Amino acid sequence: MEKDHLEILLEDIRGKFDLVLEGHDALRQEIREARQSSDDKHDQTAFLLQALNDKIDRVATELTAHRADTEAHQLYRVKEGP
């Protein structure tokens, strides 16, 4: 009788252990998916920031060229500050 009881307990423990392993696998998969999503968002943000920096640099270059062209004319003066 004790052997049968021990086998029943071991089977119960094994079943619970399998459930814990399945839970860990599910969590591991969710963590991988969350990490991938986070990496994708980070890459997109980095791309957008680089595009914005490039645009700011182009505007600054164009503004510098426009200012130089404006200052080349004697009629126009660029006033600094208030």
Backbone torsions as a table, in degrees:
resi	resn	phi	psi	omega
1	MET	NA	-38.7	-179.9
2	GLU	-65.8	-37.7	179.7
3	LYS	-63.7	-43.9	178.0
4	ASP	-62.4	-41.3	179.6
5	HIS	-64.4	-41.8	178.5
6	LEU	-64.8	-41.0	178.8
7	GLU	-64.1	-39.1	178.4
8	ILE	-64.7	-43.2	178.6
9	LEU	-63.7	-44.4	179.0
10	LEU	-62.4	-40.0	177.8
11	GLU	-64.0	-40.0	177.7
12	ASP	-64.4	-44.2	178.7
13	ILE	-63.6	-42.6	179.5
14	ARG	-61.1	-42.4	178.6
15	GLY	-63.0	-41.9	178.5
16	LYS	-68.1	-37.4	178.0
17	PHE	-64.4	-40.9	177.1
18	ASP	-61.9	-38.5	177.2
19	LEU	-63.4	-40.8	178.1
20	VAL	-63.2	-43.5	178.5
21	LEU	-62.5	-41.7	177.4
22	GLU	-62.7	-40.5	177.7
23	GLY	-62.7	-41.1	178.3
24	HIS	-64.8	-41.5	177.6
25	ASP	-61.9	-42.2	178.9
26	ALA	-64.0	-43.0	178.3
27	LEU	-64.3	-41.6	179.3
28	ARG	-60.1	-42.0	178.6
29	GLN	-65.5	-42.8	178.2
30	GLU	-63.0	-39.0	178.5
31	ILE	-65.0	-42.5	177.7
32	ARG	-60.3	-44.4	-179.5
33	GLU	-65.3	-41.2	178.9
34	ALA	-65.2	-40.7	178.6
35	ARG	-63.8	-43.0	179.3
36	GLN	-63.3	-42.7	178.6
37	SER	-62.2	-42.8	178.9
38	SER	-64.2	-42.6	178.1
39	ASP	-62.7	-41.4	178.9
40	ASP	-62.9	-43.4	179.0
41	LYS	-65.6	-38.8	178.3
42	HIS	-63.2	-44.5	179.2
43	ASP	-62.2	-41.4	179.3
44	GLN	-65.3	-42.8	178.6
45	THR	-62.9	-42.8	178.6
46	ALA	-62.0	-41.3	178.6
47	PHE	-62.5	-45.8	-179.4
48	LEU	-64.9	-39.3	177.9
49	LEU	-64.8	-39.5	178.1
50	GLN	-65.7	-41.1	177.9
51	ALA	-62.4	-41.0	178.5
52	LEU	-65.4	-42.5	177.7
53	ASN	-62.3	-41.8	178.0
54	ASP	-61.8	-41.8	-179.6
55	LYS	-65.9	-42.0	178.0
56	ILE	-61.5	-42.2	178.4
57	ASP	-62.6	-40.8	178.5
58	ARG	-64.5	-43.2	179.2
59	VAL	-63.4	-42.0	179.3
60	ALA	-62.1	-41.6	178.7
61	THR	-64.3	-45.0	179.0
62	GLU	-64.2	-39.4	179.0
63	LEU	-65.3	-40.7	177.7
64	THR	-63.1	-43.0	178.3
65	ALA	-65.1	-41.8	179.3
66	HIS	-64.0	-42.3	179.5
67	ARG	-63.1	-43.5	178.6
68	ALA	-62.0	-40.5	179.1
69	ASP	-66.5	-41.3	179.9
70	THR	-65.4	-42.4	-179.4
71	GLU	-69.6	-19.8	178.4
72	ALA	-69.4	-23.8	177.6
73	HIS	-86.9	132.7	-177.5
74	GLN	-70.9	-24.4	-179.2
75	LEU	-70.5	-31.5	-174.3
76	TYR	-103.7	136.8	175.0
77	ARG	-129.1	135.3	176.1
78	VAL	-88.2	122.6	-177.3
79	LYS	-95.3	128.4	177.9
80	GLU	-91.6	134.5	173.3
81	GLY	68.8	-176.8	-177.9
82	PRO	-74.8	NA	NA
